[in-house]
């Protein structure tokens, strides 16, 4: 074991960072001593985990305190070691970092979604003080994912993988840790969609064999290198294939097959300075034909995570369509290691990281302030982390980075919350436009405000930023709460008066006591419909001697009704209470689709997708249309979706299709052959699925298969 520790120390020193060897040795001794006989699920000593995490931190080339924190990051939670002892031995900075990382794992919650949301909230607060907390947490998560196969419970593995894919991988991307992000995504993809990942890998191999791509790559690299050298420009050229996960996401985003992707292979041109980046671009564009609308300049307008490069797609060497990224060596370092690279470049200068690197953190903390509900906060922060950027300008020339698909309302909230809340209109490039207008790169946006404006509920339907959605939800929540309180108060007093109950104050006090609520909370619950007026009246009409037994009976009744409620019912927010609900067979709505309800007198409400053509029949009857939303976290019942496919007319084609649907959790309930010839046949399948995301997984899995020429959701 001594030799292993020595090897680790040598690796630390090999990265040419200033290492306090004695301090690191002491930290390793502490980890071995205090973790003692503890073991990982793989059976190896537990202290091997923090040492591996420390090795990842060393690869980031961080300081000695970060390495020591990584070695000790689990000691406070899992051993008898105290923060006081750590501070005494290793100093205040290490103790603060260890405390920051430890706090993230101490919280326990009954519900996984609440636990996840609160842990993420804690993480944001901790990293706002010191970004190294996040770097160590990412390294910790990376090593746990590398060893996740030792977890025997498949559901637990999937839960961890989903959390990693939704939270930690985007966080890694946000701080520019491209290497870590890519590795996390690929591991998670293999756990969550193993068959699809394997299919993509096999299609890569098939394409390489068919096109000779494995031979083309070195040829393209060589020609690009020579093209630049002839013009007197020295550059390092390399090529790499996109990961299965990024390929999968591109297929989903563009709704195309793997063969139609132009950027499966990306080439990098690395030069020694910024001037040569633009020089290399000029040489490439004058030598090869550029594909229109593919050029992006992230040097002039860097991404929020500090990423800089020139991107272009050309009909390049050997008449191949190739994506080329041009950057300096420093840009390349930052593109791979992000904040960690910034840290290294700032070392010895007494500087902190560039403040612009923390803009997104401030945005997330702003969302945190607006959302008391942890689940809502989590959802809005996810929105804030997943996006391709669009760059727009204020009338004074200030650059505002927004996600792709952002509207003028998103822009307004990004400038300032008050401007968003009071916006009534917008000018884009001097022209007045609707508030839901989508912005594009280079737009100059002027927001028109009014102090009399109030936030509209309709805005939530088209905004795409977490900040805008969080602010809108906060204002709407306040408005709705006030309306519900007023409504509930009116309902209760009318009910008490109708039942000739004179002492209204005592009646309300009894109800408040029973439901453990303040009077406003009681009014709100009645207005919202979670407490009925009959319950309040019943509590007010019983004699004092019978009050206790009545309370017990009500409690028992409420508990029994909640446990016997049909668990297979998908709650939908916005329905009229007591009305029957049906799903439209014309559009087959799924959880995740935007939906509306059509009220039919005597037969209830029919749920349609918001883009269903049948809604045109009700354009003149807006009073019959309800805006609805899914509440899909409470059910696993199957829904019927319809898929149209075009199959090669070959043996086993149908078996491949059916097998792929089954592999991805779908269940075929019906199918119909629409047409057939010697080459192809077209079919429609009815498939049981859980949600919109589920059907998208199935459709994209089908598109990967060679036997399936076309696959898409059918709305007819």
Long-range contacts (C-beta under 8 A, 24 or more apart in sequence): 1-32, 5-51, 8-51, 8-54, 8-55, 11-55, 11-58, 12-58, 12-67, 15-58, 15-59, 15-61, 16-61, 17-58, 17-61, 17-62, 17-63, 17-64, 17-344, 17-347, 18-63, 18-64, 18-347, 19-64, 19-67, 20-64, 23-64, 23-68, 23-90, 24-64, 24-67, 24-68, 24-71, 26-89, 26-90, 27-67, 27-68, 27-71, 27-72, 27-90, 28-71, 30-71, 30-72, 30-75, 30-81, 30-89, 31-71, 31-72, 31-75, 34-75, 34-79, 34-80, 34-81, 35-74, 35-75, 35-78, 35-79, 36-79, 38-78, 38-79, 40-147, 40-150, 41-150, 41-151, 41-152, 42-147, 42-150, 46-74, 46-78, 49-74, 49-143, 49-144, 49-147, 50-74, 50-75, 52-143, 53-136, 53-139, 53-140, 53-143, 56-139, 56-142, 56-143, 57-135, 57-136, 57-139, 60-135, 60-139, 60-337, 60-340, 60-343, 61-337, 61-340, 61-343, 61-344, 62-132, 62-135, 62-340, 62-343, 62-344, 63-343, 63-347, 65-90, 65-91, 65-93, 65-94, 65-97, 65-132, 66-97, 66-132, 66-135, 66-136, 68-94, 69-94, 69-97, 69-98, 69-101, 69-132, 69-136, 70-136, 70-139, 70-140, 72-98, 73-98, 73-101, 73-102, 73-136, 73-140, 76-102, 77-102, 77-105, 77-106, 96-130, 97-130, 97-132, 97-133, 97-136, 100-126, 100-127, 100-129, 100-130, 100-133, 101-126, 101-133, 101-136, 101-137, 101-140, 104-133, 104-137, 112-159, 113-375, 113-378, 113-633, 114-374, 114-375, 116-163, 116-167, 116-378, 117-374, 117-375, 117-377, 117-378, 118-374, 120-167, 120-378, 120-381, 121-368, 121-374, 121-377, 121-378, 124-361, 124-364, 124-365, 124-368, 124-381, 125-365, 125-368, 127-361, 128-358, 128-361, 128-365, 131-175, 131-339, 131-343, 131-353, 131-357, 131-358, 132-343, 134-171, 134-175, 135-175, 135-177, 135-339, 135-340, 137-168, 138-168, 138-171, 138-172, 138-177, 138-180, 139-180, 141-168, 141-184, 142-180, 142-183, 142-184, 145-183, 145-184, 145-187, 145-188, 146-187, 148-187, 148-191, 157-191, 158-191, 158-192, 161-187, 161-188, 161-191, 161-192, 162-188, 162-192, 164-188, 165-189, 165-192, 166-382, 167-382, 170-382, 170-385, 170-386, 171-385, 172-338, 173-305, 173-385, 174-304, 174-305, 174-360, 174-385, 175-305, 175-338, 175-339, 175-357, 176-305, 176-306, 176-307, 176-334, 176-335, 176-337, 176-338, 176-339, 176-341, 176-342, 177-336, 177-337, 177-338, 177-339, 177-340, 178-335, 178-336, 178-337, 178-338, 179-336, 179-337, 182-243, 182-245, 182-246, 185-243, 185-245, 185-246, 186-243, 186-244, 186-245, 188-245, 189-244, 189-245, 189-248, 193-248, 193-664, 193-697, 193-701, 195-660, 195-663, 195-664, 195-701, 196-248, 196-664, 196-697, 196-700, 196-701, 196-704, 197-244, 197-245, 197-248, 199-701, 199-704, 199-705, 200-244, 200-247, 200-248, 200-258, 200-704, 201-244, 203-258, 203-704, 203-706, 204-241, 204-244, 204-247, 204-264, 206-706, 207-258, 207-259, 207-264, 213-265, 216-318, 216-320, 217-265, 219-317, 219-318, 220-267, 220-316, 220-317, 220-318, 220-320, 220-322, 221-267, 223-316, 223-317, 223-318, 224-267, 224-269, 224-284, 224-316, 224-317, 224-324, 227-283, 227-284, 227-287, 227-317, 228-269, 228-280, 228-283, 228-284, 231-279, 231-283, 233-271, 233-276, 233-279, 233-280, 233-283, 234-271, 234-272, 235-269, 235-270, 235-271, 235-276, 235-280, 236-268, 236-269, 236-270, 236-271, 237-267, 237-268, 237-269, 237-270, 238-267, 238-268, 238-270, 239-265, 239-266, 239-267, 239-268, 240-265, 240-266, 240-268, 241-265, 242-266, 248-700, 251-700, 251-703, 251-704, 252-696, 252-700, 255-712, 256-703, 257-703, 257-704, 258-703, 258-704, 262-291, 262-313, 262-321, 262-323, 263-313, 263-323, 265-322, 265-323, 266-322, 266-323, 266-324, 266-325, 267-322, 267-323, 267-324, 267-325, 268-324, 268-325, 268-326, 268-327, 268-332, 269-324, 269-325, 269-326, 269-327, 270-326, 270-327, 270-328, 270-329, 270-332, 271-326, 271-327, 271-328, 271-329, 272-328, 272-329, 273-328, 274-299, 274-328, 276-328, 277-310, 277-326, 277-327, 277-328, 278-310, 280-310, 280-326, 281-310, 281-312, 281-326, 284-312, 284-314, 284-316, 284-324, 284-326, 285-312, 285-314, 288-314, 288-315, 288-316, 288-317, 289-314, 289-315, 290-314, 291-315, 291-321, 294-323, 299-327, 299-331, 301-391, 301-399, 301-401, 303-389, 303-401, 304-356, 304-359, 304-360, 304-389, 304-401, 305-338, 305-339, 305-357, 305-360, 306-334, 306-338, 306-339, 306-342, 306-354, 306-356, 306-357, 307-331, 307-334, 307-335, 307-338, 308-334, 308-335, 309-335, 360-384, 360-385, 363-466, 363-467, 364-466, 366-417, 366-467, 366-470, 367-466, 367-467, 367-470, 370-470, 370-471, 370-473, 370-474, 371-470, 371-473, 371-474, 376-470, 376-473, 377-470, 379-466, 380-466, 380-467, 380-469, 380-470, 380-473, 381-466, 382-466, 383-464, 383-465, 383-466, 383-469, 384-465, 384-466, 384-467, 385-466, 387-464, 390-439, 390-440, 390-441, 391-441, 391-442, 392-439, 392-441, 392-442, 392-443, 392-444, 392-445, 393-442, 393-443, 393-444, 393-445, 394-444, 394-445, 394-446, 395-444, 395-446, 400-445, 402-439, 402-465, 403-464, 403-465, 405-438, 405-464, 406-438, 406-439, 406-463, 406-464, 406-465, 407-435, 407-436, 407-437, 407-438, 407-439, 407-462, 407-463, 407-464, 408-433, 408-434, 408-435, 408-436, 408-437, 408-439, 408-445, 408-447, 409-435, 409-436, 409-459, 409-462, 409-463, 409-468, 410-439, 410-463, 410-464, 410-465, 410-467, 410-468, 411-439, 411-445, 411-447, 412-447, 412-468, 413-463, 413-465, 413-467, 413-468, 413-471, 414-465, 414-467, 414-468, 415-447, 417-467, 417-471, 419-447, 419-449, 420-468, 420-471, 420-472, 421-453, 421-455, 421-471, 421-475, 422-449, 422-450, 422-451, 422-453, 423-447, 423-448, 423-449, 423-453, 424-448, 424-449, 424-450, 424-453, 435-459, 436-462, 454-479, 455-479, 461-594, 481-524, 483-527, 484-523, 484-524, 484-527, 484-528, 485-520, 485-523, 485-524, 485-527, 486-523, 486-527, 487-523, 487-526, 487-527, 488-522, 488-523, 488-524, 488-525, 488-526, 488-527, 488-528, 489-523, 489-527, 491-526, 491-527, 491-533, 492-522, 492-523, 492-526, 492-533, 492-536, 495-533, 495-534, 495-536, 495-537, 496-536, 496-537, 496-540, 499-537, 499-540, 499-541, 501-537, 501-540, 501-541, 506-540, 507-536, 507-537, 507-539, 507-540, 508-536, 510-539, 510-540, 510-547, 511-535, 511-536, 511-539, 511-540, 514-539, 514-551, 514-554, 529-577, 567-634, 567-635, 568-635, 568-636, 568-637, 569-635, 569-637, 570-630, 570-631, 570-632, 570-634, 570-635, 570-637, 571-631, 571-634, 571-635, 572-597, 572-607, 572-628, 572-629, 572-630, 572-631, 573-628, 573-629, 573-630, 573-631, 574-626, 574-627, 574-628, 574-629, 575-605, 575-626, 575-628, 576-605, 576-626, 579-604, 579-605, 580-604, 580-605, 581-605, 581-606, 581-607, 582-606, 582-607, 583-607, 583-639, 584-608, 584-609, 584-612, 584-614, 586-612, 586-613, 586-614, 586-715, 586-716, 587-611, 587-612, 587-613, 587-614, 587-715, 588-639, 588-640, 588-641, 588-642, 588-715, 589-639, 590-639, 590-641, 590-689, 590-691, 590-692, 590-694, 590-695, 591-630, 591-632, 591-639, 591-690, 591-691, 591-692, 592-630, 592-632, 592-691, 592-692, 592-693, 593-630, 593-692, 595-628, 595-629, 595-630, 596-625, 596-626, 596-627, 596-628, 597-625, 597-626, 597-628, 598-624, 598-625, 598-626, 599-624, 599-625, 599-626, 600-624, 609-715, 612-715, 613-715, 632-691, 636-690, 637-690, 638-667, 638-688, 638-689, 638-690, 639-688, 639-689, 639-690, 639-691, 640-669, 640-686, 640-687, 640-688, 640-689, 641-686, 641-687, 641-688, 641-689, 641-695, 641-713, 642-684, 642-685, 642-686, 642-687, 642-713, 642-714, 642-715, 642-716, 643-684, 643-685, 643-687, 643-695, 643-698, 643-699, 643-702, 643-711, 643-712, 643-713, 643-714, 644-674, 644-682, 644-683, 644-684, 644-685, 644-710, 644-711, 644-712, 644-713, 644-714, 645-682, 645-683, 645-684, 645-685, 645-702, 645-708, 645-710, 645-711, 646-680, 646-681, 646-682, 646-708, 646-709, 646-710, 646-711, 647-680, 647-681, 647-682, 647-683, 647-707, 647-708, 647-709, 648-679, 648-680, 648-706, 648-707, 648-708, 648-709, 649-676, 649-677, 649-678, 649-679, 649-680, 649-681, 650-707, 652-707, 653-707, 653-708, 656-705, 656-707, 656-708, 657-685, 657-702, 657-705, 657-707, 657-708, 660-698, 660-701, 660-702, 660-705, 661-685, 661-687, 661-698, 661-702, 663-701, 664-694, 664-697, 664-698, 664-701, 665-689, 665-690, 665-694, 665-698, 666-694, 666-695, 666-698, 680-709, 684-714
